[in-house]
Amino acid sequence: MEHRLMRYFVAVAEELHFGHAAQRLNLAQQPLSAAIKRLEAQIGTPLLRRTSRRVELTPAGTVYLREVREILQRTATAAEAARRAARGETGELSVGYKSQTLSNVLPLAVQQFGAQFPEVQLRLHEHTSAGVEAALARRDVQVGLLCPPLGDHTLITETVLREPLVLALPAGHRLTGLGRVPFGALAREALIGCHRELQPAVYDAIQQRFREAGAAPRVVQEVATEAALVGLVAAGMGAALVSASQGRVPVDGVLYRVLDGPPIEIDLVAAWHREAPSPLIGAFVALVRQAGVGLSSAALRPSAVSRRVKPAPPQ
């Protein structure tokens, strides 16, 4: 049965006047009357009782009006749901991310994504960069945020953030008195680093800078996350090189300083499967990209040390 006829009937039933209903529908009265008669013929019973002075619903017409209103509402709801799905505004999106993104692009992107797509279920899975790539390979996640290089060259990747490394120092360290720290000065410092397999490109770039300075790093501890790096710096175990976005996060007992000379940069990429494009993926990556632009343009603001923490003795 045509939805058009249903809409015509609802208009007549609500107006109880063919002339008024015709005006409401922007139709001539005669075609409207003919359409209602055709509808009644299809159903097999009169829906309206017509007299020269008034139009009334029959008992069958009263029941039919109630049912038709629900059908038309469900039809409109289904159509709008389909349009939202086509625009990427419904469904589910699974995202794999490395923990460092919690201090840069991820919080803002998730907040804005939730505001723009309240009907989308966002599922977040924390991994190392290698773990994110493995989750993509297993199709456990639809999009990943990780550091290059990637072993799977079939993935689409987009750099969403590029930022320099900065030096994290215990409060009271002698190098905190410098505005910019020469890289060569790190040769005499106890350093805390990340395992190479977690960020091979960054690890190798740091080693290269030490070789250029004619020195070797004195690494006293290796950890798996930037949060662990900063925590051990706060404990006074040594200095560490961390991302600039981490350097914008105040941590008790830690100060951040810019390194002199060419920056050592760390890249963050979004990655997803070429054969599985999705409006949701595109929308999420766009928000991550916007968050990255804001971070890239923000200058490093030295973090104050909490008054509750006594400065460590000079080293």
C-alpha positions as CSV (number, residue, x, y, z in Angstrom):
1,M,0.0,0.0,0.0
2,E,1.3,3.4,-1.0
3,H,2.6,5.6,1.8
4,R,1.2,8.5,-0.2
5,L,-2.3,7.3,0.3
6,M,-1.7,6.9,4.0
7,R,-0.5,10.5,4.3
8,Y,-3.6,11.6,2.4
9,F,-5.9,9.7,4.7
10,V,-4.1,11.1,7.8
11,A,-4.6,14.7,6.5
12,V,-8.4,14.1,5.9
13,A,-8.8,12.3,9.2
14,E,-7.2,15.2,11.1
15,E,-8.9,18.0,9.3
16,L,-12.3,16.1,8.9
17,H,-12.8,18.3,5.8
18,F,-11.7,17.4,2.3
19,G,-11.2,21.1,1.2
20,H,-8.9,21.9,4.2
21,A,-7.0,18.6,3.8
22,A,-6.5,19.4,0.1
23,Q,-5.1,22.8,0.9
24,R,-2.8,21.2,3.5
25,L,-1.5,18.7,0.9
26,N,-1.4,21.3,-1.9
27,L,-3.8,19.2,-4.0
28,A,-7.1,19.7,-5.7
29,Q,-10.0,18.3,-3.8
30,Q,-11.2,16.0,-6.5
31,P,-8.0,13.9,-6.8
32,L,-7.8,13.8,-3.0
33,S,-11.3,12.4,-2.8
34,A,-10.5,9.8,-5.5
35,A,-7.3,8.8,-3.7
36,I,-9.3,8.1,-0.4
37,K,-11.9,6.0,-2.3
38,R,-9.0,4.0,-3.9
39,L,-7.5,3.5,-0.4
40,E,-10.9,2.3,1.0
41,A,-11.3,-0.1,-2.0
42,Q,-7.8,-1.6,-1.3
43,I,-8.6,-2.1,2.4
44,G,-12.1,-3.3,1.7
45,T,-14.1,-1.2,4.1
46,P,-15.2,2.5,4.4
47,L,-12.8,4.6,6.5
48,L,-14.8,7.8,6.4
49,R,-18.5,8.6,6.7
50,R,-19.3,11.4,4.3
51,T,-22.4,13.6,4.4
52,S,-23.2,16.9,2.7
53,R,-22.3,18.8,5.9
54,R,-19.5,16.8,7.6
55,V,-16.9,14.1,7.4
56,E,-16.5,11.5,10.2
57,L,-14.3,8.5,10.9
58,T,-15.9,5.1,10.9
59,P,-14.8,2.7,13.6
60,A,-12.5,1.1,11.1
61,G,-11.1,4.5,10.1
62,T,-10.3,5.3,13.8
63,V,-8.3,2.1,14.1
64,Y,-6.6,2.6,10.8
65,L,-5.6,6.2,11.7
66,R,-3.9,5.0,14.8
67,E,-2.0,2.3,13.0
68,V,-1.1,4.5,10.0
69,R,0.4,7.2,12.2
70,E,2.7,4.6,13.7
71,I,3.7,3.2,10.3
72,L,4.5,6.7,9.0
73,Q,6.5,7.6,12.1
74,R,8.5,4.4,11.9
75,T,9.1,4.9,8.2
76,A,10.4,8.4,8.9
77,T,12.5,7.2,11.7
78,A,14.0,4.4,9.6
79,A,14.8,6.8,6.8
80,E,16.5,9.2,9.1
81,A,18.5,6.4,10.7
82,A,19.6,5.2,7.2
83,R,20.7,8.8,6.4
84,R,22.6,9.1,9.7
85,A,24.3,5.8,9.0
86,A,25.3,6.9,5.5
87,R,26.8,10.1,7.1
88,G,28.7,8.0,9.6
89,E,26.6,9.2,12.6
90,T,25.5,5.8,14.0
91,G,27.1,2.4,14.6
92,E,30.3,1.5,16.3
93,L,34.0,2.5,15.9
94,S,36.8,0.6,17.5
95,V,40.1,2.5,18.0
96,G,43.5,1.2,19.0
97,Y,45.9,3.7,20.5
98,K,49.2,3.9,22.1
99,S,49.3,5.2,25.7
100,Q,51.2,8.4,24.8
101,T,48.2,9.7,22.8
102,L,46.4,10.2,26.1
103,S,48.7,13.2,26.7
104,N,48.1,14.7,23.2
105,V,45.4,14.1,20.6
106,L,43.2,11.4,22.0
107,P,41.3,13.2,24.8
108,L,40.1,16.1,22.7
109,A,39.3,13.9,19.7
110,V,37.2,11.5,21.8
111,Q,35.4,14.4,23.4
112,Q,34.6,16.1,20.1
113,F,33.6,12.8,18.5
114,G,31.2,12.0,21.3
115,A,29.6,15.5,21.0
116,Q,29.2,15.2,17.2
117,F,28.2,11.5,17.0
118,P,26.3,10.8,20.2
119,E,24.7,7.6,18.7
120,V,28.1,6.1,17.9
121,Q,29.6,3.6,20.3
122,L,33.3,4.4,20.5
123,R,35.4,1.5,21.8
124,L,39.0,2.2,22.8
125,H,41.8,-0.3,23.1
126,E,45.2,0.6,24.5
127,H,48.3,-1.1,23.1
128,T,51.9,-0.4,22.2
129,S,52.5,0.8,18.6
130,A,53.3,-2.8,17.6
131,G,50.1,-3.9,19.5
132,V,48.0,-1.4,17.6
133,E,49.3,-2.7,14.3
134,A,48.7,-6.3,15.3
135,A,45.1,-5.4,16.4
136,L,44.6,-3.8,12.9
137,A,45.9,-7.0,11.3
138,R,43.4,-9.1,13.3
139,R,40.6,-6.6,12.5
140,D,40.1,-6.1,16.3
141,V,40.2,-2.4,15.6
142,Q,39.1,-0.3,12.7
143,V,41.6,2.6,13.1
144,G,44.8,2.9,15.0
145,L,46.9,5.7,16.4
146,L,50.6,4.6,16.6
147,C,54.1,5.6,15.8
148,P,55.8,4.6,12.6
149,P,57.4,2.7,11.0
150,L,54.6,0.1,10.1
151,G,55.3,-3.3,8.8
152,D,52.0,-3.6,6.9
153,H,52.4,-1.3,3.9
154,T,48.8,-2.1,2.7
155,L,47.4,0.2,5.4
156,I,46.5,3.7,4.7
157,T,48.4,6.0,7.0
158,E,48.2,9.7,7.7
159,T,50.5,11.7,10.0
160,V,48.3,13.5,12.5
161,L,51.0,14.9,14.8
162,R,54.7,15.7,14.6
163,E,56.3,17.1,17.6
164,P,59.8,17.5,19.1
165,L,61.2,15.6,22.1
166,V,62.0,17.7,25.1
167,L,64.1,17.0,28.2
168,A,62.4,16.0,31.4
169,L,64.5,16.8,34.5
170,P,64.1,16.2,38.2
171,A,63.3,19.5,40.1
172,G,66.5,21.1,41.2
173,H,68.7,19.5,38.6
174,R,71.5,21.7,37.5
175,L,70.3,21.8,33.8
176,T,67.0,23.3,34.8
177,G,68.7,26.6,35.0
178,L,69.3,26.6,31.3
179,G,66.7,27.9,28.9
180,R,67.9,25.5,26.2
181,V,70.0,22.5,27.0
182,P,72.9,21.5,24.6
183,F,72.5,17.9,23.6
184,G,76.1,17.2,24.4
185,A,75.3,17.9,28.1
186,L,73.3,14.8,28.2
187,A,76.4,12.6,27.8
188,R,77.2,13.1,31.5
189,E,73.6,12.4,32.7
190,A,71.9,9.3,33.9
191,L,69.1,8.7,31.4
192,I,65.9,6.8,31.4
193,G,64.7,5.5,28.0
194,C,62.1,3.4,26.3
195,H,62.8,0.0,24.8
196,R,63.8,0.2,21.2
197,E,61.1,-2.1,20.0
198,L,58.5,0.4,21.2
199,Q,59.7,3.3,19.2
200,P,62.5,2.2,16.9
201,A,62.6,5.4,14.8
202,V,62.8,7.7,17.8
203,Y,65.3,5.4,19.6
204,D,67.6,5.3,16.5
205,A,67.4,9.1,16.1
206,I,68.5,9.6,19.7
207,Q,71.4,7.3,19.2
208,Q,72.4,9.1,16.1
209,R,72.4,12.5,17.9
210,F,74.7,11.0,20.6
211,R,77.0,9.7,17.9
212,E,77.1,13.1,16.2
213,A,78.0,14.6,19.6
214,G,80.8,12.1,20.0
215,A,79.2,10.5,23.0
216,A,77.1,7.5,24.1
217,P,74.0,7.7,26.3
218,R,74.3,6.4,29.8
219,V,70.9,4.6,30.2
220,V,70.2,3.5,33.7
221,Q,66.7,2.2,33.1
222,E,64.4,1.3,30.2
223,V,60.6,1.4,30.5
224,A,57.6,0.9,28.2
225,T,55.7,4.2,28.5
226,E,56.2,7.9,28.7
227,A,54.2,7.9,32.0
228,A,56.9,5.5,33.4
229,L,59.7,7.8,32.1
230,V,58.3,10.8,33.8
231,G,57.5,8.9,37.0
232,L,61.1,7.8,37.3
233,V,62.4,11.3,36.5
234,A,60.2,12.5,39.4
235,A,61.8,9.9,41.6
236,G,65.2,11.4,40.8
237,M,66.6,8.4,38.9
238,G,67.7,10.5,36.0
239,A,66.6,12.6,33.0
240,A,64.5,11.5,30.0
241,L,63.5,12.6,26.5
242,V,59.7,12.8,26.1
243,S,57.3,14.2,23.6
244,A,56.5,17.9,23.8
245,S,52.9,17.1,24.5
246,Q,54.0,15.2,27.6
247,G,56.0,18.3,28.5
248,R,52.9,20.3,28.7
249,V,51.5,18.0,31.5
250,P,52.5,19.3,34.9
251,V,54.0,16.5,37.1
252,D,55.1,17.0,40.6
253,G,58.9,17.2,40.9
254,V,59.6,17.4,37.1
255,L,60.6,20.3,34.9
256,Y,60.8,20.3,31.1
257,R,63.5,22.0,29.0
258,V,63.9,22.5,25.3
259,L,67.0,20.9,23.6
260,D,69.3,23.1,21.6
261,G,70.0,22.3,18.0
262,P,67.8,20.5,15.4
263,P,64.8,18.9,17.0
264,I,64.4,15.1,17.3
265,E,60.8,14.7,16.1
266,I,58.3,12.0,16.9
267,D,55.5,11.2,14.5
268,L,52.0,9.9,15.3
269,V,50.0,8.4,12.5
270,A,46.4,7.2,12.0
271,A,46.2,3.9,10.2
272,W,43.3,1.9,8.7
273,H,42.6,-0.7,6.1
274,R,42.3,0.5,2.5
275,E,39.5,-1.9,1.6
276,A,37.4,-0.9,4.6
277,P,36.7,2.8,4.3
278,S,34.0,4.2,6.6
279,P,32.5,7.6,7.2
280,L,33.1,7.0,10.9
281,I,36.8,6.5,10.3
282,G,37.1,9.6,8.2
283,A,35.3,11.7,10.8
284,F,37.4,10.4,13.7
285,V,40.7,10.9,11.8
286,A,39.7,14.4,10.9
287,L,39.1,15.2,14.6
288,V,42.5,13.7,15.5
289,R,44.1,15.7,12.8
290,Q,42.5,18.9,14.1
291,A,43.7,18.1,17.6
292,G,47.2,17.5,16.3
293,V,47.3,20.9,14.5
294,G,46.4,22.6,17.7
295,L,49.2,20.8,19.6
296,S,51.8,21.4,16.8
297,S,51.1,25.1,17.0
298,A,51.3,25.3,20.8
299,A,54.5,26.5,22.3
300,L,56.0,24.5,25.1
301,R,55.0,26.0,28.4
302,P,57.5,25.1,31.2
303,S,55.6,23.3,34.0
304,A,55.8,24.6,37.5
305,V,56.9,22.3,40.2
306,S,54.4,21.7,43.0
307,R,55.2,23.4,46.3
308,R,54.5,20.2,48.0
309,V,57.6,18.7,46.4
310,K,61.1,19.6,47.7
311,P,63.6,20.1,44.9
312,A,66.0,17.3,44.5
313,P,69.7,18.1,45.3
314,P,71.8,19.3,42.4
315,Q,73.4,16.5,40.4
